[in-house]
Amino acid sequence: MHDEKLVKEVRKIAKKALDWIVDERPHIYADLFTALPSDAWLMQAIEEWSKDKSFQKDNYINFVFTDAAAMVEKTYKKDEIIFDIGDRVKSAAYILEGSVQLAKDDYAGNKIIINHLSKGDTFAEAMVFAGAEESAVRAKAIEESCILFLNFEKILSTCSNSCRFHKKLISNIIKIISLKNLDLRERIELLSKKNLRERILCMLYKAKLNSKSSIFKIPFSREQMAEYICADRSALSRELSRMKREGLIDYHKNTFRLI
């Protein structure tokens, strides 16, 4: 009898308290409210309360993830190295803003661009997941970029409650790694082409498919494009000019059209 009444009263008060903490406090005390994460007890309490349907509100859940994110966000200036070849990388990275270039050096010291990543992309997850001792690539900010680092040890160690948010996070990471494996296969296909023209066409065709448009942009300068397809810059420029004269492609700077 008293239990049901008490539960309803506690639920009512708890919900009122949460609404104040999550929605009103940041505005009322804007001068005191910073990006620092809240106490762990509050984040854990929201996680527990979310099991009750009446507490399954997006602003509660977003509060947990937004606060947690503040602990691992970092901003990098243009051309700043995020991690270098040989560094030990312990966290996967998610690009909140900006763009990142992944590259490595060959035996002669020539740079090879592995990938160009933008907002919403992730990197280093496969390396961390595999437990690699050292990074084989260099990650550099192409412009001012905000990166969210995710501690893989905590992500892969499921909590005792087996919460649905944690399961969804692990599922998303597995999906990301699988998609990147497909990207790697496409890159191997590109580099296996017998000559420069075939590599250029392979790269441009993939860019066209990704853009879903007959006119598309690539995220590379000529030098970067040469590094990406493992070619000499001068040879690349000559071949592009020949292909344009032959009516295979048209382009202006980094905007292309396959004919």
VOKOLRO-656584 format. One record per residue: x, y, z of N, C-alpha, C, O, CB in turn. Coordinates in pm, whole numbers. Glycine has a CB too. Example, Ala and Ser with C-alpha at 12.3 -4.5 7.8 and 13.67 -1.06 7.14 Angstrom:
SITE;n.c1;n.c2;n.c3;ca.c1;ca.c2;ca.c3;c.c1;c.c2;c.c3;o.c1;o.c2;o.c3;cb.c1;cb.c2;cb.c3
SITE;1319;-569;780;1230;-450;780;1320;-330;780;1424;-332;846;1131;-447;905
SITE;1285;-225;708;1367;-106;714;1290;3;787;1341;114;804;1408;-60;572
//
This chain:
SITE;n.c1;n.c2;n.c3;ca.c1;ca.c2;ca.c3;c.c1;c.c2;c.c3;o.c1;o.c2;o.c3;cb.c1;cb.c2;cb.c3
SITE;83;-119;0;0;0;0;87;125;0;82;204;-94;-94;0;120
SITE;169;143;108;252;262;117;363;260;13;412;365;-28;311;274;257
SITE;406;136;-31;515;125;-128;479;193;-261;559;271;-313;550;-22;-153
SITE;362;165;-316;320;222;-443;307;374;-434;346;445;-527;187;161;-487
SITE;255;420;-326;241;565;-306;377;631;-296;400;738;-352;158;596;-180
SITE;468;566;-226;603;620;-208;679;622;-341;748;718;-372;681;537;-105
SITE;664;514;-418;731;505;-548;685;619;-638;768;682;-704;704;369;-615
SITE;556;645;-642;502;753;-725;556;888;-683;588;973;-766;350;753;-720
SITE;565;908;-551;613;1037;-499;762;1056;-530;804;1166;-567;589;1045;-348
SITE;840;949;-513;984;958;-542;1006;983;-691;1091;1062;-729;1057;828;-498
SITE;928;914;-775;940;931;-919;906;1076;-959;974;1135;-1043;846;832;-994
SITE;803;1131;-898;761;1268;-929;869;1368;-890;902;1458;-968;631;1301;-856
SITE;925;1352;-769;1028;1444;-721;1157;1428;-802;1222;1527;-836;1056;1420;-572
SITE;1194;1303;-832;1316;1278;-908;1308;1339;-1047;1405;1397;-1097;1343;1127;-919
SITE;1192;1325;-1110;1175;1380;-1245;1182;1533;-1242;1239;1595;-1331;1042;1334;-1305
SITE;1123;1591;-1140;1127;1737;-1126;1271;1784;-1105;1313;1885;-1161;1038;1783;-1008
SITE;1347;1709;-1024;1487;1745;-998;1570;1733;-1125;1654;1818;-1154;1546;1655;-888
SITE;1547;1626;-1202;1621;1606;-1325;1592;1716;-1427;1683;1767;-1492;1588;1471;-1385
SITE;1465;1753;-1440;1427;1861;-1532;1500;1990;-1496;1544;2064;-1584;1274;1883;-1530
SITE;1513;2016;-1367;1581;2139;-1324;1730;2131;-1354;1789;2226;-1406;1558;2163;-1172
SITE;1792;2017;-1322;1937;2002;-1342;1974;2007;-1490;2070;2074;-1529;1985;1869;-1281
SITE;1896;1936;-1573;1931;1923;-1714;1888;2043;-1797;1963;2090;-1883;1868;1798;-1771
SITE;1765;2095;-1771;1710;2199;-1858;1724;2341;-1805;1750;2433;-1882;1566;2170;-1881
SITE;1706;2360;-1675;1702;2495;-1620;1835;2544;-1564;1871;2661;-1582;1599;2501;-1512
SITE;1908;2456;-1496;2033;2497;-1431;2131;2565;-1526;2187;2669;-1490;2099;2378;-1369
SITE;2155;2510;-1649;2253;2574;-1738;2218;2717;-1775;2306;2797;-1806;2267;2493;-1863
SITE;2088;2750;-1772;2046;2886;-1808;2044;2979;-1686;2087;3094;-1694;1906;2884;-1874
SITE;1994;2928;-1575;1985;3011;-1454;2124;3046;-1402;2148;3158;-1356;1905;2938;-1346
SITE;2215;2949;-1408;2351;2971;-1358;2451;2961;-1473;2551;2891;-1465;2386;2869;-1248
SITE;2421;3032;-1579;2506;3027;-1699;2650;3069;-1670;2743;3017;-1731;2449;3117;-1807
SITE;2669;3162;-1576;2804;3210;-1546;2884;3107;-1467;3007;3114;-1462;2798;3341;-1468
SITE;2815;3013;-1404;2883;2910;-1325;2887;2775;-1396;2971;2690;-1366;2815;2893;-1189
SITE;2795;2757;-1490;2784;2630;-1559;2889;2622;-1669;2882;2698;-1765;2643;2610;-1617
SITE;2986;2532;-1655;3094;2518;-1753;3081;2386;-1827;2986;2310;-1806;3231;2527;-1684
SITE;3177;2360;-1913;3174;2236;-1991;3226;2116;-1911;3231;2004;-1963;3256;2252;-2117
SITE;3264;2139;-1786;3316;2028;-1706;3206;1926;-1679;3090;1963;-1662;3374;2080;-1573
SITE;3240;1800;-1677;3138;1697;-1657;3078;1700;-1518;3144;1743;-1423;3196;1559;-1684
SITE;2954;1656;-1506;2887;1652;-1377;2939;1536;-1293;3018;1454;-1340;2735;1642;-1396
SITE;2892;1530;-1170;2934;1421;-1082;2893;1287;-1140;2788;1275;-1204;2875;1439;-943
SITE;2976;1185;-1118;2950;1053;-1173;2818;996;-1121;2750;921;-1191;3064;959;-1139
SITE;2782;1032;-996;2658;978;-939;2537;1020;-1021;2442;943;-1037;2641;1023;-793
SITE;2541;1144;-1073;2428;1194;-1150;2416;1121;-1283;2307;1084;-1326;2442;1345;-1173
SITE;2532;1100;-1348;2530;1029;-1476;2482;885;-1457;2407;832;-1539;2670;1031;-1540
SITE;2526;823;-1348;2485;686;-1320;2336;680;-1284;2266;587;-1322;2570;626;-1205
SITE;2289;781;-1211;2148;785;-1173;2059;797;-1296;1955;730;-1305;2122;903;-1077
SITE;2099;883;-1391;2021;898;-1514;2017;766;-1590;1914;728;-1645;2081;1009;-1604
SITE;2131;696;-1591;2138;566;-1658;2039;468;-1594;1971;394;-1665;2281;509;-1652
SITE;2032;468;-1462;1943;377;-1392;1797;416;-1413;1712;332;-1440;1976;375;-1243
SITE;1769;546;-1401;1631;594;-1415;1577;572;-1555;1456;558;-1574;1623;742;-1379
SITE;1667;568;-1653;1621;554;-1792;1555;419;-1817;1490;400;-1920;1739;572;-1888
SITE;1570;326;-1725;1502;197;-1738;1351;212;-1720;1273;129;-1766;1557;96;-1636
SITE;1312;319;-1654;1171;350;-1635;1123;432;-1755;1184;535;-1787;1147;428;-1500
SITE;1017;390;-1821;970;456;-1943;945;604;-1925;968;683;-2016;844;390;-1991
SITE;898;642;-1807;867;783;-1784;993;869;-1778;984;992;-1782;789;799;-1656
SITE;1111;805;-1768;1238;878;-1763;1317;866;-1893;1429;914;-1902;1322;827;-1648
SITE;1258;803;-1993;1328;785;-2120;1309;908;-2209;1236;905;-2308;1279;657;-2192
SITE;1376;1016;-2171;1368;1143;-2244;1503;1172;-2310;1608;1151;-2249;1326;1260;-2150
SITE;1499;1219;-2432;1623;1245;-2507;1715;1343;-2435;1837;1326;-2436;1590;1299;-2644
SITE;1657;1446;-2373;1743;1545;-2308;1817;1487;-2188;1926;1533;-2156;1661;1666;-2265
SITE;1758;1387;-2121;1830;1321;-2011;1949;1242;-2066;2061;1253;-2016;1734;1226;-1933
SITE;1923;1162;-2171;2027;1078;-2228;2137;1164;-2291;2256;1136;-2273;1968;983;-2332
SITE;2098;1268;-2364;2196;1357;-2425;2283;1425;-2321;2400;1454;-2345;2127;1461;-2512
SITE;2224;1452;-2204;2299;1516;-2096;2415;1427;-2053;2525;1476;-2029;2206;1545;-1975
SITE;2390;1297;-2044;2495;1203;-2005;2607;1203;-2109;2724;1214;-2074;2438;1061;-1989
SITE;2571;1189;-2236;2672;1178;-2340;2744;1311;-2364;2864;1311;-2391;2609;1130;-2470
SITE;2673;1423;-2354;2736;1553;-2372;2836;1580;-2261;2946;1628;-2285;2630;1665;-2377
SITE;2796;1549;-2137;2887;1569;-2024;3008;1477;-2035;3121;1519;-2009;2815;1545;-1892
SITE;2984;1352;-2073;3096;1258;-2085;3192;1304;-2194;3314;1288;-2181;3044;1116;-2116
SITE;3137;1360;-2301;3221;1404;-2412;3318;1513;-2370;3430;1521;-2423;3136;1453;-2527
SITE;3277;1597;-2276;3362;1708;-2234;3492;1661;-2172;3589;1737;-2164;3287;1795;-2135
SITE;3496;1538;-2129;3616;1486;-2065;3724;1450;-2166;3842;1442;-2131;3582;1365;-1981
SITE;3686;1428;-2292;3782;1375;-2387;3789;1453;-2518;3848;1406;-2615;3750;1232;-2417
SITE;3729;1571;-2523;3737;1655;-2642;3869;1731;-2645;3920;1773;-2541;3618;1753;-2647
SITE;3924;1749;-2764;4044;1830;-2780;4043;1897;-2917;4006;1835;-3016;4171;1746;-2762
SITE;4084;2023;-2920;4088;2098;-3045;4231;2108;-3096;4323;2136;-3019;4027;2238;-3027
SITE;4250;2085;-3227;4382;2091;-3289;4383;2202;-3394;4286;2222;-3467;4419;1954;-3353
SITE;4494;2274;-3401;4509;2379;-3501;4542;2316;-3636;4579;2199;-3643;4618;2480;-3459
SITE;4530;2395;-3743;4562;2348;-3876;4707;2300;-3881;4797;2367;-3831;4539;2459;-3980
SITE;4729;2183;-3941;4860;2119;-3958;4919;2065;-3827;5034;2020;-3825;4956;2217;-4019
SITE;4842;2067;-3719;4891;2011;-3593;4879;1858;-3597;4780;1803;-3644;4812;2069;-3472
SITE;4983;1791;-3546;4985;1644;-3544;4900;1594;-3427;4920;1634;-3312;5131;1591;-3533
SITE;4806;1507;-3458;4720;1447;-3354;4794;1330;-3290;4801;1319;-3168;4583;1399;-3414
SITE;4849;1243;-3372;4945;1142;-3326;5036;1108;-3444;4996;1121;-3560;4873;1014;-3270
SITE;5158;1065;-3413;5258;1042;-3517;5289;893;-3532;5247;811;-3451;5386;1120;-3485
SITE;5363;861;-3635;5408;725;-3658;5495;682;-3540;5588;753;-3502;5485;712;-3793
SITE;5466;567;-3483;5542;519;-3368;5480;551;-3234;5520;496;-3132;5679;576;-3373
SITE;5380;642;-3233;5312;677;-3107;5222;562;-3062;5171;486;-3143;5230;807;-3124
SITE;5204;552;-2932;5109;454;-2876;4973;523;-2869;4959;625;-2802;5155;402;-2733
SITE;4876;468;-2937;4742;527;-2941;4648;441;-2857;4632;322;-2884;4689;539;-3087
SITE;4587;500;-2757;4504;425;-2664;4355;450;-2681;4273;380;-2622;4544;457;-2523
SITE;4319;551;-2761;4178;586;-2776;4140;599;-2923;4219;645;-3005;4148;717;-2703
SITE;4019;557;-2955;3965;580;-3089;3925;727;-3097;3903;790;-2994;3843;485;-3120
SITE;3916;780;-3218;3889;923;-3234;3770;946;-3327;3752;876;-3426;4012;994;-3289
SITE;3689;1046;-3291;3571;1084;-3370;3582;1232;-3401;3605;1313;-3311;3437;1051;-3292
SITE;3565;1269;-3529;3581;1408;-3570;3450;1484;-3550;3352;1461;-3622;3627;1417;-3718
SITE;3449;1573;-3453;3330;1656;-3426;3323;1772;-3524;3215;1806;-3573;3332;1708;-3282
SITE;3438;1833;-3551;3447;1944;-3647;3583;1937;-3715;3682;1895;-3655;3428;2082;-3576
SITE;3588;1979;-3844;3715;1986;-3913;3742;1866;-4002;3649;1794;-4040;3826;2000;-3815
SITE;3869;1844;-4034;3908;1732;-4119;4049;1686;-4083;4131;1763;-4033;3901;1771;-4270
SITE;4075;1558;-4107;4201;1495;-4066;4258;1414;-4181;4185;1348;-4255;4179;1404;-3941
SITE;4390;1420;-4195;4459;1340;-4296;4539;1230;-4228;4613;1256;-4133;4551;1429;-4384
SITE;4524;1107;-4278;4605;995;-4231;4708;965;-4339;4673;947;-4456;4516;868;-4200
SITE;4836;959;-4300;4943;935;-4398;5055;855;-4334;5064;843;-4212;4996;1069;-4452
SITE;5142;801;-4420;5261;731;-4373;5374;757;-4472;5350;812;-4580;5234;578;-4355
SITE;5494;717;-4437;5610;735;-4524;5656;600;-4577;5653;500;-4506;5726;805;-4449
SITE;5700;598;-4706;5754;473;-4759;5902;463;-4723;5954;549;-4652;5733;465;-4912
SITE;5969;359;-4772;6108;335;-4735;6201;448;-4779;6309;466;-4722;6155;205;-4795
SITE;6159;524;-4882;6243;634;-4933;6207;768;-4870;6266;871;-4903;6229;644;-5085
SITE;6109;766;-4779;6070;890;-4713;5960;966;-4785;5927;1078;-4744;6188;978;-4700
SITE;5902;909;-4889;5793;974;-4961;5662;954;-4885;5635;846;-4834;5781;919;-5105
SITE;5582;1061;-4880;5455;1052;-4806;5349;984;-4890;5335;1012;-5010;5408;1192;-4764
SITE;5274;895;-4827;5162;828;-4892;5036;860;-4810;5029;826;-4692;5185;672;-4902
SITE;4940;924;-4872;4815;957;-4803;4728;831;-4796;4697;770;-4899;4739;1073;-4876
SITE;4690;794;-4676;4606;677;-4656;4458;714;-4670;4381;642;-4733;4633;615;-4518
SITE;4421;826;-4610;4280;867;-4616;4265;1013;-4578;4350;1071;-4509;4194;778;-4524
SITE;4155;1071;-4624;4117;1207;-4587;3981;1196;-4518;3884;1151;-4579;4112;1304;-4714
SITE;3974;1238;-4393;3853;1221;-4312;3793;1356;-4276;3864;1455;-4261;3884;1140;-4184
SITE;3661;1358;-4264;3593;1483;-4232;3496;1464;-4115;3493;1358;-4054;3518;1537;-4355
SITE;3418;1567;-4086;3324;1565;-3974;3236;1441;-3977;3176;1407;-4080;3236;1691;-3976
SITE;3229;1372;-3862;3148;1252;-3852;3224;1123;-3875;3172;1015;-3849;3038;1260;-3949
SITE;3349;1134;-3924;3431;1015;-3947;3507;976;-3819;3525;1058;-3729;3529;1038;-4062
SITE;3549;852;-3814;3629;803;-3701;3763;752;-3754;3777;721;-3872;3555;691;-3624
SITE;3860;744;-3664;3989;684;-3701;4057;628;-3576;4023;664;-3464;4081;788;-3771
SITE;4151;541;-3598;4232;475;-3494;4159;363;-3421;4217;296;-3336;4277;576;-3393
SITE;4029;341;-3453;3955;239;-3379;4008;98;-3405;4017;18;-3312;3808;245;-3416
SITE;4043;66;-3530;4095;-68;-3561;4230;-90;-3494;4258;-199;-3444;4108;-88;-3713
SITE;4313;14;-3493;4445;7;-3431;4433;-22;-3281;4504;-107;-3227;4522;137;-3454
SITE;4343;51;-3216;4324;34;-3071;4260;-102;-3043;4299;-172;-2950;4238;148;-3012
SITE;4161;-136;-3123;4090;-263;-3105;4186;-381;-3119;4172;-480;-3047;3976;-275;-3208
SITE;4284;-370;-3211;4381;-479;-3234;4492;-479;-3130;4570;-574;-3124;4441;-466;-3373
SITE;4500;-373;-3048;4604;-367;-2946;4741;-339;-3003;4842;-383;-2947;4608;-494;-2869
SITE;4747;-264;-3115;4876;-232;-3177;4964;-152;-3081;4918;-57;-3018;4854;-153;-3308
SITE;5090;-190;-3071;5183;-122;-2981;5218;18;-3031;5234;110;-2951;5310;-204;-2965
SITE;5229;35;-3164;5268;163;-3222;5179;195;-3342;5132;105;-3412;5416;162;-3262
SITE;5159;323;-3365;5082;365;-3482;5168;354;-3608;5285;394;-3608;5031;509;-3464
SITE;5110;300;-3714;5181;289;-3841;5154;410;-3931;5211;421;-4039;5142;161;-3913
SITE;5065;499;-3885;5028;617;-3965;5040;745;-3882;5050;741;-3759;4885;602;-4020
SITE;5039;857;-3952;5041;989;-3889;4905;1054;-3910;4854;1057;-4023;5155;1079;-3948
SITE;4845;1106;-3805;4717;1176;-3815;4742;1326;-3797;4798;1368;-3696;4614;1122;-3710
SITE;4700;1405;-3896;4724;1549;-3891;4596;1625;-3921;4519;1587;-4009;4833;1588;-3992
SITE;4572;1734;-3846;4455;1818;-3870;4478;1901;-3996;4577;1974;-4004;4427;1910;-3748
SITE;4388;1892;-4094;4400;1967;-4218;4351;2110;-4198;4393;2202;-4269;4323;1899;-4330
SITE;4263;2128;-4102;4211;2258;-4063;4188;2250;-3913;4206;2144;-3853;4079;2297;-4142
SITE;4148;2360;-3850;4120;2353;-3707;4012;2248;-3684;3905;2253;-3744;4075;2492;-3651
SITE;4042;2153;-3599;3953;2037;-3582;3930;2005;-3436;4020;2018;-3352;4012;1915;-3653
SITE;3809;1963;-3406;3773;1921;-3271;3755;1769;-3272;3672;1717;-3347;3642;1993;-3220
SITE;3831;1699;-3190;3833;1553;-3189;3780;1501;-3055;3819;1550;-2949;3976;1500;-3216
SITE;3693;1402;-3062;3642;1335;-2943;3711;1200;-2932;3700;1116;-3021;3487;1318;-2949
SITE;3784;1179;-2821;3854;1053;-2801;3772;959;-2713;3716;1001;-2611;3992;1077;-2737
SITE;3764;834;-2754;3685;733;-2684;3776;626;-2626;3855;564;-2697;3581;670;-2779
SITE;3765;605;-2496;3845;504;-2428;3791;365;-2460;3683;328;-2413;3846;529;-2275
SITE;3865;289;-2540;3817;159;-2586;3808;57;-2473;3720;-29;-2476;3907;107;-2695
SITE;3895;65;-2376;3891;-31;-2267;3758;-23;-2194;3699;-125;-2158;4007;-8;-2169
SITE;3710;100;-2172;3582;118;-2102;3465;80;-2192;3364;27;-2146;3567;262;-2054
SITE;3479;109;-2322;3371;78;-2414;3352;-73;-2428;3239;-122;-2427;3400;139;-2552
SITE;3462;-146;-2439;3454;-291;-2461;3424;-368;-2333;3382;-483;-2339;3582;-341;-2521
SITE;3447;-305;-2218;3414;-370;-2091;3271;-331;-2054;3248;-227;-1993;3515;-329;-1977
SITE;3176;-415;-2091;3036;-382;-2068;3007;-369;-1919;3062;-441;-1836;2945;-487;-2132
SITE;2918;-276;-1888;2884;-253;-1748;2798;-368;-1695;2741;-445;-1773;2810;-118;-1732
SITE;2789;-378;-1564;2717;-488;-1501;2568;-489;-1537;2503;-593;-1534;2733;-481;-1351
SITE;2515;-370;-1572;2373;-360;-1604;2342;-394;-1750;2226;-406;-1789;2323;-221;-1574
SITE;2448;-409;-1832;2430;-435;-1976;2331;-337;-2038;2236;-378;-2104;2382;-579;-1999
SITE;2354;-207;-2017;2260;-104;-2062;2251;-99;-2214;2348;-131;-2284;2302;32;-2008
SITE;2136;-59;-2265;2112;-60;-2409;2199;39;-2483;2232;18;-2599;1967;-31;-2438
SITE;2238;149;-2415;2321;251;-2480;2461;197;-2507;2521;224;-2611;2328;378;-2394
SITE;2513;121;-2410;2646;61;-2424;2646;-42;-2537;2740;-47;-2617;2691;-4;-2291
SITE;2543;-123;-2543;2532;-224;-2649;2525;-158;-2786;2587;-205;-2881;2408;-313;-2626
SITE;2450;-49;-2794;2437;23;-2922;2571;83;-2964;2605;82;-3082;2330;134;-2911
SITE;2647;134;-2868;2778;192;-2896;2872;87;-2953;2941;111;-3052;2837;255;-2770
SITE;2877;-30;-2889;2963;-139;-2937;2920;-184;-3076;3004;-210;-3162;2960;-258;-2838
SITE;2789;-194;-3097;2737;-233;-3228;2779;-134;-3336;2816;-174;-3446;2584;-243;-3224
SITE;2774;-5;-3304;2814;99;-3401;2962;91;-3434;3001;109;-3550;2780;238;-3347
SITE;3043;63;-3334;3188;54;-3356;3222;-64;-3447;3305;-52;-3537;3262;41;-3222
SITE;3156;-177;-3423;3179;-295;-3508;3138;-264;-3652;3206;-305;-3746;3100;-417;-3455
SITE;3028;-192;-3668;2982;-155;-3803;3083;-64;-3871;3112;-80;-3990;2844;-87;-3796
SITE;3137;35;-3796;3235;128;-3851;3359;54;-3899;3408;79;-4009;3273;235;-3746
SITE;3410;-38;-3816;3529;-114;-3852;3503;-199;-3976;3590;-212;-4063;3575;-203;-3735
SITE;3384;-256;-3986;3348;-338;-4103;3345;-253;-4229;3394;-296;-4333;3213;-407;-4081
SITE;3286;-134;-4221;3279;-45;-4337;3420;0;-4380;3448;13;-4499;3191;78;-4306
SITE;3506;23;-4282;3642;65;-4316;3720;-50;-4380;3810;-26;-4461;3716;114;-4191
SITE;3686;-171;-4345;3749;-286;-4409;3711;-290;-4557;3794;-325;-4642;3707;-417;-4338
SITE;3587;-254;-4587;3543;-247;-4727;3617;-135;-4800;3657;-150;-4916;3390;-224;-4735
SITE;3637;-20;-4731;3712;91;-4791;3856;48;-4823;3913;86;-4925;3713;213;-4697
SITE;3913;-31;-4731;4051;-78;-4751;4060;-168;-4873;4158;-162;-4948;4100;-152;-4626
SITE;3960;-250;-4893;3958;-337;-5012;3953;-253;-5140;4018;-287;-5239;3838;-433;-5006
SITE;3876;-145;-5136;3868;-57;-5254;4002;12;-5278;4042;31;-5393;3757;47;-5236
SITE;4070;49;-5170;4201;114;-5185;4303;16;-5245;4384;54;-5329;4251;167;-5048
SITE;4299;-108;-5200;4388;-210;-5256;4360;-229;-5405;4452;-244;-5485;4371;-345;-5181
SITE;4231;-226;-5440;4193;-239;-5581;4253;-124;-5662;4305;-145;-5772;4039;-242;-5596
SITE;4245;-2;-5607;4300;116;-5677;4450;101;-5700;4499;121;-5812;4272;245;-5596
SITE;4523;65;-5595;4669;56;-5605;4715;-64;-5688;4831;-70;-5730;4729;48;-5466
SITE;4625;-159;-5712;4662;-276;-5792;4648;-250;-5942;4687;-334;-6023;4577;-395;-5753
SITE;4593;-133;-5980;4579;-101;-6122;4717;-93;-6188;4814;-49;-6126;4501;31;-6141
SITE;4724;-135;-6314;4853;-151;-6381;4921;-20;-6416;5044;-13;-6419;4835;-232;-6506
SITE;4843;84;-6443;4907;209;-6483;4840;329;-6418;4737;315;-6354;4904;224;-6635
SITE;4899;446;-6436;4853;568;-6371;4712;606;-6414;4631;646;-6331;4948;682;-6402
SITE;4683;593;-6544;4550;631;-6591;4440;548;-6525;4335;600;-6488;4542;615;-6743
SITE;4464;420;-6510;4365;333;-6446;4344;371;-6301;4232;366;-6251;4407;187;-6457
SITE;4452;409;-6231;4439;449;-6092;4360;580;-6080;4278;596;-5990;4577;465;-6028
SITE;4387;673;-6172;4313;800;-6172;4164;775;-6194;4080;828;-6121;4369;895;-6281
SITE;4131;694;-6295;3991;667;-6326;3922;593;-6212;3805;620;-6182;3981;586;-6455
SITE;3993;502;-6149;3937;427;-6036;3903;523;-5921;3797;512;-5860;4036;319;-5988
SITE;3995;614;-5892;3973;711;-5784;3857;804;-5817;3771;829;-5732;4101;793;-5759
SITE;3853;856;-5939;3748;950;-5978;3611;882;-5984;3510;942;-5949;3781;1012;-6114
SITE;3609;757;-6027;3481;684;-6034;3424;663;-5893;3304;676;-5872;3501;548;-6105
SITE;3511;630;-5799;3465;613;-5661;3413;745;-5605;3311;748;-5536;3579;558;-5572
SITE;3483;855;-5633;3440;987;-5585;3305;1024;-5645;3221;1084;-5578;3544;1095;-5620
SITE;3284;988;-5773;3156;1015;-5839;3043;937;-5772;2936;992;-5748;3165;980;-5988
SITE;3068;810;-5743;2966;727;-5678;2931;782;-5540;2814;785;-5501;3014;582;-5666
SITE;3033;825;-5466;3009;877;-5331;2931;1007;-5333;2849;1032;-5245;3140;899;-5260
SITE;2955;1090;-5434;2888;1220;-5442;2749;1209;-5504;2666;1298;-5487;2972;1317;-5524
SITE;2723;1098;-5576;2595;1076;-5644;2563;1190;-5741;2448;1231;-5756;2482;1060;-5542
SITE;2668;1241;-5804;2653;1351;-5899;2754;1335;-6012;2862;1279;-5991;2671;1488;-5828
SITE;2720;1382;-6130;2812;1373;-6243;2929;1471;-6230;3036;1450;-6286;2738;1398;-6375
SITE;2905;1578;-6153;3012;1674;-6124;3042;1665;-5975;2952;1678;-5892;2970;1821;-6165
SITE;3168;1644;-5940;3203;1617;-5801;3339;1677;-5767;3418;1711;-5855;3204;1467;-5774
SITE;3363;1689;-5638;3491;1742;-5590;3568;1632;-5519;3509;1541;-5460;3470;1864;-5494
SITE;3700;1640;-5525;3784;1551;-5446;3854;1636;-5339;3882;1753;-5363;3890;1475;-5538
SITE;3882;1579;-5223;3935;1658;-5112;4087;1675;-5115;4150;1688;-5010;3896;1595;-4982
SITE;4147;1673;-5235;4292;1676;-5247;4340;1785;-5341;4274;1819;-5439;4342;1542;-5295
SITE;4457;1839;-5311;4530;1921;-5407;4597;1824;-5504;4587;1703;-5485;4636;2016;-5336
SITE;4666;1874;-5607;4734;1784;-5701;4843;1703;-5630;4859;1584;-5655;4796;1864;-5817
SITE;4915;1769;-5541;5021;1698;-5469;4962;1589;-5381;5014;1477;-5376;5102;1796;-5384
SITE;4852;1621;-5311;4788;1523;-5225;4727;1408;-5306;4730;1293;-5264;4682;1589;-5140
SITE;4672;1443;-5421;4614;1340;-5508;4723;1243;-5554;4702;1122;-5559;4544;1404;-5630
SITE;4839;1298;-5589;4952;1215;-5630;4996;1123;-5517;5026;1006;-5539;5069;1301;-5677
SITE;5000;1177;-5397;5040;1097;-5281;4938;987;-5253;4974;877;-5210;5056;1186;-5158
SITE;4811;1017;-5277;4705;920;-5248;4711;801;-5343;4688;688;-5302;4568;988;-5258
SITE;4741;826;-5472;4744;715;-5568;4888;667;-5595;4912;591;-5688;4678;758;-5700
SITE;4982;715;-5511;5122;673;-5520;5182;703;-5658;5231;614;-5727;5134;523;-5490
SITE;5176;830;-5696;5227;872;-5827;5312;997;-5812;5305;1067;-5710;5111;896;-5926
SITE;5391;1026;-5913;5467;1150;-5919;5373;1264;-5956;5287;1248;-6043;5584;1139;-6021
SITE;5388;1378;-5891;5295;1489;-5915;5299;1537;-6060;5195;1561;-6120;5328;1605;-5822
SITE;5419;1549;-6117;5432;1595;-6256;5368;1496;-6353;5301;1536;-6448;5580;1616;-6292
SITE;5390;1368;-6328;5331;1264;-6413;5178;1267;-6403;5108;1248;-6503;5385;1126;-6372
SITE;5128;1292;-6283;4984;1301;-6263;4925;1417;-6342;4825;1402;-6412;4950;1317;-6114
SITE;4988;1534;-6331;4940;1653;-6402;4939;1631;-6554;4845;1670;-6622;5026;1775;-6367
SITE;5045;1568;-6605;5052;1540;-6750;4941;1445;-6793;4878;1465;-6897;5189;1482;-6787
SITE;4919;1341;-6713;4817;1242;-6749;4677;1302;-6742;4592;1270;-6826;4827;1121;-6656
SITE;4651;1387;-6643;4520;1453;-6634;4496;1541;-6757;4386;1544;-6811;4511;1538;-6505
SITE;4600;1612;-6799;4588;1698;-6918;4559;1615;-7042;4475;1653;-7124;4717;1781;-6939
SITE;4628;1502;-7057;4604;1414;-7172;4461;1360;-7171;4394;1357;-7275;4705;1297;-7172
SITE;4415;1317;-7054;4280;1262;-7042;4174;1367;-7074;4069;1336;-7129;4259;1206;-6901
SITE;4204;1492;-7037;4111;1601;-7068;4107;1627;-7219;4000;1647;-7276;4151;1730;-6993
SITE;4224;1627;-7283;4230;1649;-7428;4161;1537;-7505;4101;1560;-7610;4376;1661;-7474
SITE;4169;1417;-7451;4108;1301;-7517;3958;1290;-7489;3891;1200;-7540;4178;1173;-7472
SITE;3907;1381;-7406;3763;1382;-7379;3716;1279;-7279;3598;1247;-7274;3689;1362;-7505
SITE;3808;1226;-7198;3770;1129;-7096;3717;1196;-6970;3626;1144;-6905;3889;1040;-7062
SITE;3776;1310;-6936;3737;1383;-6816;3738;1532;-6844;3792;1578;-6945;3832;1349;-6698
SITE;3677;1606;-6754;3687;1752;-6753;3709;1792;-6608;3659;1726;-6517;3559;1822;-6816
SITE;3782;1898;-6586;3808;1938;-6448;3851;2084;-6440;3900;2143;-6536;3915;1849;-6386
SITE;3830;2140;-6322;3882;2272;-6286;3923;2265;-6141;3840;2249;-6052;3775;2386;-6311
SITE;4054;2276;-6117;4111;2260;-5983;4071;2122;-5929;4109;2021;-5989;4060;2374;-5885
SITE;3996;2115;-5820;3962;1983;-5765;3817;1943;-5792;3763;1854;-5726;3988;1981;-5614
SITE;3753;2008;-5890;3619;1971;-5935;3631;1892;-6065;3693;1940;-6160;3529;2096;-5953
SITE;3572;1775;-6070;3588;1685;-6186;3453;1642;-6243;3349;1650;-6179;3670;1561;-6146
SITE;3462;1595;-6369;3347;1534;-6436;3397;1423;-6526;3484;1444;-6611;3266;1639;-6518
SITE;3342;1304;-6507;3375;1193;-6596;3285;1199;-6718;3163;1214;-6705;3359;1056;-6522
SITE;3342;1188;-6836;3265;1200;-6961;3243;1062;-7022;3180;1051;-7127;3337;1293;-7062
//
